[in-house]
Amino acid sequence: DDEPEPDDEPEPDDEPEPDDESESDDESESTRN
């Protein structure tokens, strides 16, 4: 296989980024402030 496989497309993000913790932290900080 001289030509590399088309890996331009990123892997499927089945698992969503952990934004729950981030939001929680943001809310906590906002409340504290």
PDB file as gemmi writes it, atoms N, CA and C in Angstrom:
CRYST1    1.000    1.000    1.000  90.00  90.00  90.00 P 1                      
ATOM      1  N   ASP A   1       0.865  -1.206   0.000  1.00  0.00           N  
ATOM      2  CA  ASP A   1       0.000   0.000   0.000  1.00  0.00           C  
ATOM      3  C   ASP A   1       0.891   1.243   0.000  1.00  0.00           C  
ATOM      4  N   ASP A   2       1.246   1.685  -1.167  1.00  0.00           N  
ATOM      5  CA  ASP A   2       2.081   2.888  -1.230  1.00  0.00           C  
ATOM      6  C   ASP A   2       1.265   4.100  -0.766  1.00  0.00           C  
ATOM      7  N   GLU A   3      -0.007   4.175  -1.185  1.00  0.00           N  
ATOM      8  CA  GLU A   3      -0.836   5.317  -0.791  1.00  0.00           C  
ATOM      9  C   GLU A   3      -1.397   5.078   0.617  1.00  0.00           C  
ATOM     10  N   PRO A   4      -1.189   6.021   1.542  1.00  0.00           N  
ATOM     11  CA  PRO A   4      -1.710   5.845   2.914  1.00  0.00           C  
ATOM     12  C   PRO A   4      -3.232   5.899   2.931  1.00  0.00           C  
ATOM     13  N   GLU A   5      -3.806   5.209   3.880  1.00  0.00           N  
ATOM     14  CA  GLU A   5      -5.270   5.215   3.978  1.00  0.00           C  
ATOM     15  C   GLU A   5      -5.767   6.618   4.332  1.00  0.00           C  
ATOM     16  N   PRO A   6      -6.969   6.967   3.889  1.00  0.00           N  
ATOM     17  CA  PRO A   6      -7.504   8.314   4.198  1.00  0.00           C  
ATOM     18  C   PRO A   6      -7.866   8.442   5.661  1.00  0.00           C  
ATOM     19  N   ASP A   7      -6.927   8.969   6.445  1.00  0.00           N  
ATOM     20  CA  ASP A   7      -7.177   9.158   7.874  1.00  0.00           C  
ATOM     21  C   ASP A   7      -7.450  10.633   8.171  1.00  0.00           C  
ATOM     22  N   ASP A   8      -7.844  11.357   7.133  1.00  0.00           N  
ATOM     23  CA  ASP A   8      -8.115  12.786   7.344  1.00  0.00           C  
ATOM     24  C   ASP A   8      -9.293  12.966   8.302  1.00  0.00           C  
ATOM     25  N   GLU A   9     -10.304  12.106   8.154  1.00  0.00           N  
ATOM     26  CA  GLU A   9     -11.479  12.247   9.010  1.00  0.00           C  
ATOM     27  C   GLU A   9     -11.124  11.860  10.444  1.00  0.00           C  
ATOM     28  N   PRO A  10     -11.445  12.691  11.414  1.00  0.00           N  
ATOM     29  CA  PRO A  10     -11.119  12.375  12.820  1.00  0.00           C  
ATOM     30  C   PRO A  10     -11.951  11.207  13.314  1.00  0.00           C  
ATOM     31  N   GLU A  11     -11.472  10.582  14.374  1.00  0.00           N  
ATOM     32  CA  GLU A  11     -12.214   9.441  14.919  1.00  0.00           C  
ATOM     33  C   GLU A  11     -13.581   9.916  15.424  1.00  0.00           C  
ATOM     34  N   PRO A  12     -14.582   9.042  15.332  1.00  0.00           N  
ATOM     35  CA  PRO A  12     -15.928   9.439  15.787  1.00  0.00           C  
ATOM     36  C   PRO A  12     -15.941   9.659  17.292  1.00  0.00           C  
ATOM     37  N   ASP A  13     -16.399  10.833  17.695  1.00  0.00           N  
ATOM     38  CA  ASP A  13     -16.449  11.137  19.132  1.00  0.00           C  
ATOM     39  C   ASP A  13     -17.733  10.562  19.717  1.00  0.00           C  
ATOM     40  N   ASP A  14     -17.714   9.273  19.947  1.00  0.00           N  
ATOM     41  CA  ASP A  14     -18.914   8.663  20.528  1.00  0.00           C  
ATOM     42  C   ASP A  14     -19.131   9.191  21.946  1.00  0.00           C  
ATOM     43  N   GLU A  15     -18.035   9.261  22.709  1.00  0.00           N  
ATOM     44  CA  GLU A  15     -18.176   9.756  24.085  1.00  0.00           C  
ATOM     45  C   GLU A  15     -18.069  11.283  24.096  1.00  0.00           C  
ATOM     46  N   PRO A  16     -19.092  11.968  24.566  1.00  0.00           N  
ATOM     47  CA  PRO A  16     -19.039  13.436  24.604  1.00  0.00           C  
ATOM     48  C   PRO A  16     -18.001  13.907  25.612  1.00  0.00           C  
ATOM     49  N   GLU A  17     -17.472  15.072  25.386  1.00  0.00           N  
ATOM     50  CA  GLU A  17     -16.454  15.596  26.307  1.00  0.00           C  
ATOM     51  C   GLU A  17     -17.078  15.801  27.692  1.00  0.00           C  
ATOM     52  N   PRO A  18     -16.308  15.582  28.735  1.00  0.00           N  
ATOM     53  CA  PRO A  18     -16.843  15.755  30.099  1.00  0.00           C  
ATOM     54  C   PRO A  18     -17.071  17.230  30.406  1.00  0.00           C  
ATOM     55  N   ASP A  19     -18.194  17.752  29.946  1.00  0.00           N  
ATOM     56  CA  ASP A  19     -18.482  19.171  30.193  1.00  0.00           C  
ATOM     57  C   ASP A  19     -19.339  19.329  31.446  1.00  0.00           C  
ATOM     58  N   ASP A  20     -19.819  18.196  31.963  1.00  0.00           N  
ATOM     59  CA  ASP A  20     -20.643  18.296  33.175  1.00  0.00           C  
ATOM     60  C   ASP A  20     -19.812  18.851  34.324  1.00  0.00           C  
ATOM     61  N   GLU A  21     -18.619  18.299  34.481  1.00  0.00           N  
ATOM     62  CA  GLU A  21     -17.764  18.764  35.582  1.00  0.00           C  
ATOM     63  C   GLU A  21     -17.411  20.236  35.373  1.00  0.00           C  
ATOM     64  N   SER A  22     -17.068  20.573  34.147  1.00  0.00           N  
ATOM     65  CA  SER A  22     -16.682  21.956  33.881  1.00  0.00           C  
ATOM     66  C   SER A  22     -17.831  22.892  34.269  1.00  0.00           C  
ATOM     67  N   GLU A  23     -19.038  22.545  33.820  1.00  0.00           N  
ATOM     68  CA  GLU A  23     -20.184  23.406  34.131  1.00  0.00           C  
ATOM     69  C   GLU A  23     -20.359  23.509  35.645  1.00  0.00           C  
ATOM     70  N   SER A  24     -20.266  22.368  36.308  1.00  0.00           N  
ATOM     71  CA  SER A  24     -20.436  22.370  37.768  1.00  0.00           C  
ATOM     72  C   SER A  24     -19.406  23.312  38.388  1.00  0.00           C  
ATOM     73  N   ASP A  25     -18.167  23.164  37.965  1.00  0.00           N  
ATOM     74  CA  ASP A  25     -17.113  24.017  38.529  1.00  0.00           C  
ATOM     75  C   ASP A  25     -17.437  25.488  38.247  1.00  0.00           C  
ATOM     76  N   ASP A  26     -17.853  25.766  37.016  1.00  0.00           N  
ATOM     77  CA  ASP A  26     -18.144  27.159  36.671  1.00  0.00           C  
ATOM     78  C   ASP A  26     -19.247  27.695  37.594  1.00  0.00           C  
ATOM     79  N   GLU A  27     -20.290  26.905  37.776  1.00  0.00           N  
ATOM     80  CA  GLU A  27     -21.395  27.360  38.625  1.00  0.00           C  
ATOM     81  C   GLU A  27     -20.893  27.597  40.046  1.00  0.00           C  
ATOM     82  N   SER A  28     -20.093  26.676  40.533  1.00  0.00           N  
ATOM     83  CA  SER A  28     -19.572  26.815  41.901  1.00  0.00           C  
ATOM     84  C   SER A  28     -18.795  28.131  42.003  1.00  0.00           C  
ATOM     85  N   GLU A  29     -17.907  28.351  41.047  1.00  0.00           N  
ATOM     86  CA  GLU A  29     -17.107  29.579  41.092  1.00  0.00           C  
ATOM     87  C   GLU A  29     -18.022  30.795  41.022  1.00  0.00           C  
ATOM     88  N   SER A  30     -18.992  30.767  40.120  1.00  0.00           N  
ATOM     89  CA  SER A  30     -19.903  31.903  39.978  1.00  0.00           C  
ATOM     90  C   SER A  30     -20.608  32.157  41.315  1.00  0.00           C  
ATOM     91  N   THR A  31     -21.089  31.112  41.926  1.00  0.00           N  
ATOM     92  CA  THR A  31     -21.793  31.274  43.207  1.00  0.00           C  
ATOM     93  C   THR A  31     -20.844  31.864  44.236  1.00  0.00           C  
ATOM     94  N   ARG A  32     -19.645  31.346  44.292  1.00  0.00           N  
ATOM     95  CA  ARG A  32     -18.675  31.848  45.279  1.00  0.00           C  
ATOM     96  C   ARG A  32     -18.404  33.329  45.009  1.00  0.00           C  
ATOM     97  N   ASN A  33     -18.253  33.653  43.750  1.00  0.00           N  
ATOM     98  CA  ASN A  33     -17.964  35.046  43.416  1.00  0.00           C  
ATOM     99  C   ASN A  33     -19.236  35.865  43.650  1.00  0.00           C  
TER     100      ASN A  33                                                      
END                                                                             
